[in-house]
């Protein structure tokens, strides 16, 4: 019961490391608590303790999911809790058997990170929220991101936490190895802070604008008056054009509108099409429009469309990770979905797979739409293929009165740091901003306002080591975990065989 209570408390404490509290100093304490409670127990007990930890953490961490529906909050939390249970079982096994017991902090950190990797991609494209790396914005650890990536930072944080647990459990009897690892981590973070990642010389500069049009009515439903949402973005862009013509503002090279700046197909809806054409013609530069586009009678696409004042709509980015049971319904053909919130999802959203940056004049642009920013694959692929500037188009209106907005904005800032590039994020009604490669918020506006941000940014070529290394680090932690569990399985099998061999001898002696 003491272990169970400590698991619950550790999970709750970990949630405090993230927004809205954002006390990252608690992260190693909480994760060390997880490692301590599952250390040395049987795998079944580790599973139960991991489930207790995961439920306490995730039900608190995504409390904002209640804005969608209480069943969605409970269901998603239960699914993610399962992975913490598996991590607890794996760490318990790795700390109990001889082949992996001595250096268990390394094996345990790999198992934790593997659980993060798996749940961030499966099932139905997974749910990355709650990765340890997402808690390090505005900390000395953040400069490590361009060197080792999100997966690498999560592993290092888990390793440091496991070392803390090991020091406590052994009362520092084996202090040398653990202290060396901890000192190495501290030295690495310090060196990264003193010598931050240098992306090199820019290929040029660009003036970018991000428009936040606001959402009328209650503010948390873009469909309440979706046409007014589009009008707000049109009118704000026209106002920017008037300010440029009057010499009050520099002419931007690119204007970014958010996701759901139009909730109907701009190619089929005449009013929407005319509004976009009016805004683009007024400003005289390409506008990255966030639009829902029809894809046959049963599907839609969530796209960022480069709308040029001369050639019209051109290149498009399609959202990589539509939200299951929010933007599409898995196994629709086998389910009765004509009830509750699911009845509103009449057509399924298809996923995109574009890896090439969008070409916007001289700008090579990597785009992400809403939750895409929490996944490694889409943005990383575009950066590897030459993107020099990052954009995030998001709505967030559903969560505007929750802490999800702050959590996503922190992740967005971390993506700028990881890539070592400028990032422009446009939201329908918050939180929008222009972010420097070191994570500084250069421009932002208040939530639930209609406003435009404008800034000159550098176009930075190249790929950070962290983005290059992420696939290899991912394979490394997964491979290390599988190797450790294989060694445990072999060792436990050998113990079982020995016990069966010895048992008759004891029986003879007893007789």
C-alpha positions as CSV (number, residue, x, y, z in Angstrom):
1,X,0.0,0.0,0.0
2,X,2.9,2.4,0.7
3,X,4.3,1.7,-2.8
4,X,0.8,2.3,-4.3
5,X,0.4,5.6,-2.5
6,X,3.8,6.7,-3.5
7,X,3.0,5.8,-7.2
8,X,-0.1,7.9,-7.1
9,X,1.7,10.9,-5.4
10,X,4.6,10.6,-7.9
11,X,2.1,10.7,-10.9
12,X,0.4,13.8,-9.5
13,X,3.7,15.5,-8.8
14,X,4.8,14.9,-12.4
15,X,1.7,16.7,-13.7
16,X,2.9,19.8,-11.8
17,X,6.1,19.9,-14.0
18,X,3.9,20.8,-17.0
19,X,1.7,23.8,-17.7
20,X,-0.3,25.4,-16.1
21,X,1.9,25.0,-13.0
22,X,5.1,24.5,-14.9
23,X,7.5,23.6,-12.1
24,X,10.0,21.4,-14.1
25,X,12.2,21.0,-11.0
26,X,9.6,18.5,-9.8
27,X,10.1,16.2,-12.9
28,X,13.2,14.3,-11.6
29,X,11.6,13.9,-8.2
30,X,8.4,12.5,-9.7
31,X,10.0,10.1,-12.2
32,X,12.5,9.0,-9.5
33,X,9.5,8.1,-7.4
34,X,8.2,6.0,-10.2
35,X,11.4,4.1,-10.5
36,X,11.7,3.7,-6.8
37,X,8.2,2.1,-6.3
38,X,8.6,-0.4,-9.1
39,X,12.2,-1.3,-8.3
40,X,12.7,-5.0,-7.5
41,X,9.1,-6.0,-7.4
42,X,7.6,-8.7,-9.6
43,X,6.5,-7.7,-13.1
44,X,2.8,-8.0,-12.1
45,X,3.2,-5.7,-9.2
46,X,5.2,-3.4,-11.4
47,X,2.3,-3.3,-13.9
48,X,-0.2,-2.4,-11.1
49,X,2.1,0.3,-9.7
50,X,2.7,1.7,-13.2
51,X,-1.0,1.9,-13.8
52,X,-1.5,3.8,-10.6
53,X,1.2,6.2,-11.5
54,X,0.0,6.7,-15.1
55,X,-3.7,7.2,-14.1
56,X,-2.7,9.8,-11.5
57,X,-0.5,11.6,-14.0
58,X,-2.6,11.4,-17.2
59,X,-6.0,12.1,-15.8
60,X,-4.5,15.3,-14.3
61,X,-2.3,16.2,-17.3
62,X,-5.1,16.2,-19.9
63,X,-7.9,17.5,-17.6
64,X,-8.5,19.8,-20.5
65,X,-9.9,17.0,-22.6
66,X,-13.2,17.4,-20.7
67,X,-13.8,20.3,-23.1
68,X,-14.4,17.7,-25.7
69,X,-16.3,15.2,-23.6
70,X,-15.9,13.5,-20.2
71,X,-15.8,10.1,-21.8
72,X,-13.0,11.3,-24.2
73,X,-11.0,12.4,-21.2
74,X,-11.5,9.2,-19.3
75,X,-11.0,6.9,-22.4
76,X,-7.8,8.6,-23.6
77,X,-6.4,8.7,-20.1
78,X,-7.1,5.0,-19.6
79,X,-5.4,4.1,-22.9
80,X,-2.3,6.1,-22.1
81,X,-2.3,4.8,-18.5
82,X,-1.9,1.3,-20.0
83,X,1.5,2.2,-21.4
84,X,2.8,3.4,-18.0
85,X,1.6,0.1,-16.6
86,X,3.8,-1.7,-19.2
87,X,6.7,0.6,-18.4
88,X,6.3,-0.3,-14.7
89,X,6.3,-4.1,-15.5
90,X,9.3,-3.7,-17.7
91,X,11.3,-1.7,-15.2
92,X,10.4,-4.1,-12.4
93,X,11.7,-7.0,-14.4
94,X,14.9,-5.2,-15.4
95,X,15.7,-4.3,-11.8
96,X,15.0,-7.8,-10.5
97,X,17.2,-10.0,-12.6
98,X,21.0,-10.3,-12.6
99,X,21.8,-9.5,-16.3
100,X,20.3,-6.0,-16.0
101,X,20.2,-5.4,-12.3
102,X,23.6,-3.7,-11.9
103,X,23.1,-1.0,-14.4
104,X,19.3,-0.8,-14.1
105,X,19.1,3.0,-14.4
106,X,20.2,2.7,-18.0
107,X,17.9,-0.1,-18.8
108,X,15.0,1.6,-16.9
109,X,15.5,4.9,-18.7
110,X,15.4,3.0,-22.0
111,X,12.2,1.3,-21.0
112,X,10.6,4.6,-20.0
113,X,11.6,6.2,-23.2
114,X,10.4,3.3,-25.3
115,X,7.0,3.5,-23.7
116,X,6.9,7.2,-24.7
117,X,7.9,6.4,-28.2
118,X,5.3,3.6,-28.6
119,X,2.4,5.5,-27.1
120,X,3.3,8.6,-29.2
121,X,2.7,6.6,-32.4
122,X,0.2,3.8,-31.5
123,X,-2.7,3.2,-31.7
124,X,-4.3,5.4,-34.3
125,X,-1.1,7.5,-34.5
126,X,-0.8,7.7,-30.7
127,X,-0.8,10.6,-28.2
128,X,2.5,12.3,-27.5
129,X,1.2,14.6,-24.7
130,X,3.2,14.2,-21.5
131,X,6.6,13.3,-22.9
132,X,9.3,14.4,-20.5
133,X,11.0,16.6,-23.0
134,X,7.8,18.7,-23.3
135,X,8.4,20.0,-19.7
136,X,11.8,21.6,-20.3
137,X,11.0,24.9,-21.9
138,X,12.7,27.8,-20.1
139,X,15.1,25.4,-18.3
140,X,18.9,24.8,-18.7
141,X,17.9,21.4,-20.3
142,X,16.2,23.0,-23.3
143,X,19.4,23.9,-25.2
144,X,20.1,20.1,-25.4
145,X,17.2,19.7,-27.8
146,X,19.0,20.7,-31.0
147,X,21.8,18.3,-30.1
148,X,19.8,15.1,-29.1
149,X,16.2,15.8,-30.0
150,X,13.0,15.2,-28.0
151,X,13.6,11.5,-27.7
152,X,17.2,12.0,-26.5
153,X,16.2,14.6,-23.9
154,X,13.4,12.3,-22.5
155,X,16.0,9.5,-22.2
156,X,18.5,11.8,-20.4
157,X,15.8,13.0,-18.0
158,X,14.6,9.5,-17.3
159,X,18.2,8.4,-16.8
160,X,19.0,11.2,-14.3
161,X,15.7,10.4,-12.4
162,X,16.6,6.7,-12.3
163,X,20.1,7.6,-10.9
164,X,18.4,9.7,-8.2
165,X,16.2,6.7,-7.3
166,X,19.2,4.4,-7.3
167,X,21.1,6.7,-4.9
168,X,18.2,6.9,-2.6
169,X,17.5,3.1,-2.6
170,X,21.2,2.2,-2.0
171,X,21.7,5.1,0.4
172,X,24.6,6.0,-1.9
173,X,26.6,2.8,-1.2
174,X,27.4,2.6,-5.0
175,X,27.8,6.3,-5.4
176,X,30.7,6.4,-7.8
177,X,29.0,5.2,-11.0
178,X,25.7,7.0,-10.3
179,X,27.5,10.2,-9.4
180,X,29.6,10.1,-12.5
181,X,26.5,9.7,-14.7
182,X,24.7,12.5,-12.9
183,X,27.7,14.8,-13.2
184,X,28.0,14.0,-16.8
185,X,24.4,15.0,-17.4
186,X,24.8,18.2,-15.5
187,X,28.1,19.0,-17.4
188,X,26.4,18.3,-20.7
189,X,23.5,20.6,-19.9
190,X,25.8,23.3,-18.7
191,X,28.0,23.1,-21.8
192,X,24.9,23.2,-24.0
193,X,23.8,26.3,-22.2
194,X,27.2,28.0,-22.5
195,X,27.6,27.0,-26.2
196,X,24.1,26.9,-27.7
197,X,23.5,25.3,-31.0
198,X,24.5,27.6,-34.0
199,X,22.4,27.0,-37.1
200,X,24.9,28.8,-39.2
201,X,24.5,31.8,-41.5
202,X,21.0,32.5,-42.8
203,X,20.2,32.2,-46.5
204,X,18.2,35.4,-46.2
205,X,15.5,37.1,-44.2
206,X,11.8,37.4,-44.6
207,X,9.1,39.6,-43.0
208,X,6.2,37.3,-41.9
209,X,2.8,38.2,-40.5
210,X,0.5,35.9,-38.4
211,X,-3.2,36.8,-38.3
212,X,-5.4,35.8,-35.3
213,X,-9.0,36.5,-36.4
214,X,-10.8,35.4,-33.2
215,X,-13.9,33.3,-32.9
216,X,-17.3,34.9,-32.4
217,X,-20.0,33.8,-29.9
218,X,-18.8,31.7,-27.0
219,X,-15.3,31.5,-28.4
220,X,-14.8,27.8,-28.1
221,X,-16.7,26.6,-31.2
222,X,-15.4,27.6,-34.7
223,X,-18.6,26.3,-36.2
224,X,-20.8,28.6,-34.1
225,X,-20.4,31.2,-36.9
226,X,-17.7,29.8,-39.2
227,X,-18.3,32.4,-41.9
228,X,-17.6,35.2,-39.5
229,X,-14.4,33.5,-38.5
230,X,-13.3,33.7,-42.2
231,X,-14.5,37.3,-42.5
232,X,-12.4,38.2,-39.4
233,X,-9.3,36.9,-41.0
234,X,-10.1,38.6,-44.3
235,X,-10.8,41.9,-42.7
236,X,-7.7,41.8,-40.5
237,X,-5.5,41.0,-43.5
238,X,-7.1,43.9,-45.4
239,X,-6.4,46.2,-42.5
240,X,-2.8,45.1,-42.6
241,X,-2.7,45.9,-46.3
242,X,-4.0,49.4,-45.6
243,X,-1.3,49.9,-42.9
244,X,1.3,48.7,-45.4
245,X,0.0,51.1,-48.1
246,X,0.1,54.0,-45.5
247,X,3.7,53.2,-44.7
248,X,2.8,52.2,-41.1
249,X,4.0,48.6,-41.5
250,X,6.5,46.9,-43.7
251,X,5.1,44.7,-46.5
252,X,5.3,41.1,-45.4
253,X,6.7,38.3,-47.6
254,X,4.2,35.8,-46.2
255,X,0.9,36.0,-44.2
256,X,-0.1,33.0,-42.1
257,X,-3.7,32.2,-41.2
258,X,-4.6,29.6,-38.7
259,X,-6.2,26.2,-39.0
260,X,-10.0,26.5,-39.5
261,X,-9.7,30.0,-40.8
262,X,-12.2,28.6,-43.2
263,X,-14.3,25.6,-42.1
264,X,-15.8,25.0,-45.6
265,X,-14.0,24.1,-48.9
266,X,-12.7,27.4,-50.3
267,X,-12.7,25.8,-53.8
268,X,-16.4,25.0,-53.7
269,X,-17.9,27.8,-51.5
270,X,-18.1,31.0,-53.5
271,X,-18.4,33.4,-50.6
272,X,-15.3,31.9,-48.9
273,X,-13.3,31.9,-52.1
274,X,-14.1,35.5,-52.9
275,X,-13.1,36.6,-49.3
276,X,-9.7,34.9,-49.6
277,X,-9.1,36.3,-53.0
278,X,-10.0,39.8,-51.7
279,X,-7.5,39.5,-48.8
280,X,-4.7,38.1,-50.9
281,X,-5.2,40.7,-53.6
282,X,-5.1,43.5,-51.0
283,X,-1.9,42.4,-49.2
284,X,-0.3,41.4,-52.5
285,X,1.8,38.5,-51.1
286,X,1.1,34.7,-50.5
287,X,-1.2,33.8,-47.7
288,X,-1.0,30.4,-46.0
289,X,-4.7,29.6,-45.6
290,X,-6.0,27.0,-43.1
291,X,-8.9,25.2,-44.8
292,X,-11.1,22.2,-44.6
293,X,-11.2,20.7,-48.1
294,X,-13.6,18.1,-49.5
295,X,-12.1,14.8,-50.5
296,X,-15.1,12.9,-51.9
297,X,-18.5,12.2,-50.2
298,X,-17.0,10.5,-47.2
299,X,-13.7,12.3,-46.5
300,X,-12.2,15.7,-45.9
301,X,-8.7,17.1,-45.7
302,X,-7.3,19.6,-43.1
303,X,-4.9,21.7,-45.2
304,X,-2.5,24.6,-45.3
305,X,-2.9,26.1,-48.8
306,X,-0.4,28.6,-50.2
307,X,-2.7,31.2,-51.9
308,X,-0.7,33.4,-54.3
309,X,-2.0,36.8,-55.4
310,X,-1.0,36.1,-59.0
311,X,-1.4,32.3,-59.5
312,X,-4.0,31.6,-56.9
313,X,-4.0,28.4,-54.7
314,X,-0.9,26.3,-55.1
315,X,1.1,24.0,-52.9
316,X,-0.6,22.4,-49.9
317,X,0.3,20.7,-46.7
318,X,-2.2,18.2,-45.3
319,X,-2.4,17.4,-41.6
320,X,-0.4,14.3,-40.8
321,X,-2.2,13.3,-37.6
322,X,-6.0,13.7,-37.6
323,X,-7.4,13.1,-34.1
324,X,-9.2,9.8,-33.8
325,X,-12.8,10.1,-32.5
326,X,-12.3,13.9,-33.0
327,X,-11.6,14.3,-36.7
328,X,-12.2,10.7,-37.9
329,X,-13.7,7.5,-36.5
330,X,-11.6,4.4,-36.7
331,X,-13.6,1.3,-37.8
332,X,-16.6,3.4,-38.6
333,X,-18.0,0.6,-40.8
334,X,-18.3,-1.6,-37.8
335,X,-19.6,0.9,-35.3
336,X,-22.9,2.7,-34.6
337,X,-21.6,6.3,-34.2
338,X,-24.9,8.2,-34.5
339,X,-24.9,9.3,-30.9
340,X,-23.4,12.0,-28.7
341,X,-20.4,14.0,-30.0
342,X,-19.5,11.2,-32.5
343,X,-22.6,12.0,-34.5
344,X,-21.1,15.4,-35.4
345,X,-18.2,13.6,-37.3
346,X,-20.1,12.9,-40.5
347,X,-17.0,12.5,-42.7
348,X,-13.6,11.1,-41.8
349,X,-10.5,13.3,-42.2
350,X,-7.7,11.7,-44.2
351,X,-4.1,12.0,-43.1
352,X,-1.4,13.6,-45.3
353,X,2.1,12.5,-45.9
354,X,3.9,15.4,-47.5
355,X,7.6,15.6,-46.6
356,X,8.8,18.4,-49.0
357,X,8.7,22.0,-47.6
358,X,6.2,24.4,-49.1
359,X,7.7,26.7,-51.6
360,X,6.6,30.3,-50.9
361,X,8.8,32.5,-53.2
362,X,12.3,32.2,-51.7
363,X,10.9,30.7,-48.5
364,X,11.1,27.0,-47.9
365,X,8.5,26.4,-45.3
366,X,7.8,23.4,-43.0
367,X,4.2,23.4,-41.9
368,X,2.4,21.6,-39.0
369,X,-1.3,21.7,-38.2
370,X,-2.4,21.7,-34.6
371,X,-1.5,18.5,-32.8
372,X,1.1,17.7,-35.6
373,X,3.5,19.9,-33.6
374,X,3.7,17.3,-30.9
375,X,4.9,14.5,-33.3
376,X,8.4,14.1,-34.5
377,X,7.7,12.8,-38.0
378,X,6.1,15.5,-40.1
379,X,8.2,18.5,-39.1
380,X,11.4,16.5,-39.0
381,X,10.8,15.2,-42.5
382,X,10.3,18.7,-43.9
383,X,13.4,20.1,-42.1
384,X,15.5,17.2,-43.4
385,X,14.4,18.1,-46.9
386,X,15.5,21.7,-46.7
387,X,12.9,23.8,-44.7
388,X,14.3,27.1,-43.5
389,X,11.3,28.4,-41.5
390,X,8.6,26.6,-39.4
391,X,4.9,27.4,-39.2
392,X,2.2,26.0,-37.0
393,X,-1.5,26.5,-38.0
394,X,-3.8,25.7,-35.1
395,X,-7.3,26.3,-33.9
396,X,-7.3,25.5,-30.2
397,X,-10.8,27.2,-30.0
398,X,-12.3,24.0,-28.4
399,X,-9.7,24.3,-25.6
400,X,-9.5,28.1,-25.3
401,X,-10.7,28.1,-21.7
402,X,-8.3,25.3,-20.7
403,X,-4.6,24.7,-20.0
404,X,-4.2,22.8,-23.3
405,X,-3.4,26.1,-25.0
406,X,-0.4,26.7,-22.8
407,X,0.8,23.1,-23.0
408,X,0.7,23.2,-26.8
409,X,2.4,26.6,-27.0
410,X,5.2,25.3,-24.8
411,X,5.6,22.3,-27.2
412,X,5.7,24.7,-30.1
413,X,8.5,26.8,-28.5
414,X,10.4,23.6,-27.9
415,X,10.1,22.7,-31.6
416,X,11.7,26.0,-32.6
417,X,14.6,25.2,-30.2
418,X,15.0,21.6,-31.4
419,X,15.1,22.7,-35.1
420,X,17.2,25.8,-34.4
421,X,14.8,27.8,-36.7
422,X,12.3,30.6,-36.5
423,X,8.7,29.5,-36.0
424,X,5.4,31.3,-36.7
425,X,2.3,30.0,-35.0
426,X,-1.2,31.3,-35.9
427,X,-4.2,30.4,-33.9
428,X,-7.9,31.3,-34.4
429,X,-8.2,32.9,-31.0
430,X,-5.0,32.0,-29.0
431,X,-2.2,31.5,-28.5
432,X,-0.4,32.9,-31.5
433,X,3.2,34.1,-31.7
434,X,6.5,34.5,-33.5
435,X,9.2,32.5,-31.9
436,X,13.0,32.8,-32.2
437,X,15.3,29.7,-32.6
438,X,16.2,29.9,-28.9
439,X,12.5,29.7,-27.9
440,X,12.0,33.4,-27.1
441,X,8.6,34.7,-27.9
442,X,9.3,37.7,-30.0
443,X,5.7,38.7,-30.8
444,X,2.4,37.5,-29.3
445,X,-1.2,38.7,-28.8
446,X,-3.8,38.2,-26.1
447,X,-6.3,35.4,-26.4
448,X,-9.7,36.0,-27.9
449,X,-8.6,39.1,-29.8
450,X,-8.4,40.0,-33.4
451,X,-4.8,41.1,-34.1
452,X,-1.8,40.7,-36.4
453,X,1.8,40.0,-35.5
454,X,4.6,41.1,-37.8
455,X,8.4,40.4,-37.5
456,X,11.5,40.0,-39.6
457,X,12.9,36.5,-39.3
458,X,16.0,34.7,-40.6
459,X,15.7,31.8,-43.0
460,X,18.1,29.2,-41.5
461,X,19.1,26.2,-43.7
462,X,20.6,23.0,-42.4
463,X,19.4,20.3,-40.1
464,X,20.2,20.2,-36.3
465,X,22.0,17.2,-35.0
466,X,19.0,16.3,-32.8
467,X,16.7,16.0,-35.9
468,X,19.4,13.9,-37.7
469,X,19.8,11.7,-34.7
470,X,16.2,11.2,-33.6
471,X,15.6,8.0,-35.7
472,X,18.8,6.5,-34.4
473,X,18.2,7.5,-30.8
474,X,14.7,6.0,-31.1
475,X,16.0,2.7,-32.5
476,X,18.7,2.7,-29.8
477,X,16.3,3.0,-26.8
478,X,13.8,0.5,-28.3
479,X,16.6,-1.9,-29.1
480,X,18.2,-1.6,-25.7
481,X,14.8,-2.2,-24.0
482,X,14.2,-5.3,-26.1
483,X,17.7,-6.6,-25.4
484,X,17.3,-6.1,-21.7
485,X,13.9,-7.9,-21.6
486,X,15.4,-10.7,-23.7
487,X,18.3,-11.1,-21.2
488,X,15.7,-11.1,-18.3
489,X,13.7,-13.7,-20.1
490,X,16.7,-15.9,-20.6
491,X,17.9,-15.5,-17.0
492,X,14.4,-16.2,-15.6
493,X,14.2,-19.3,-17.8
494,X,17.6,-20.5,-16.5
495,X,16.5,-20.0,-12.9
496,X,13.4,-22.0,-13.5
497,X,15.3,-24.9,-15.1
498,X,17.8,-24.9,-12.1
499,X,15.0,-25.0,-9.6
500,X,13.4,-27.9,-11.4
501,X,16.7,-29.7,-11.3
502,X,17.4,-29.0,-7.7
503,X,14.0,-29.8,-6.4
504,X,14.3,-33.6,-6.5
505,X,17.5,-33.5,-4.5
506,X,15.8,-31.5,-1.8
507,X,13.0,-34.0,-1.9
508,X,15.4,-36.9,-1.4
509,X,17.1,-35.2,1.5
510,X,13.8,-34.5,3.1
511,X,12.9,-38.1,2.9
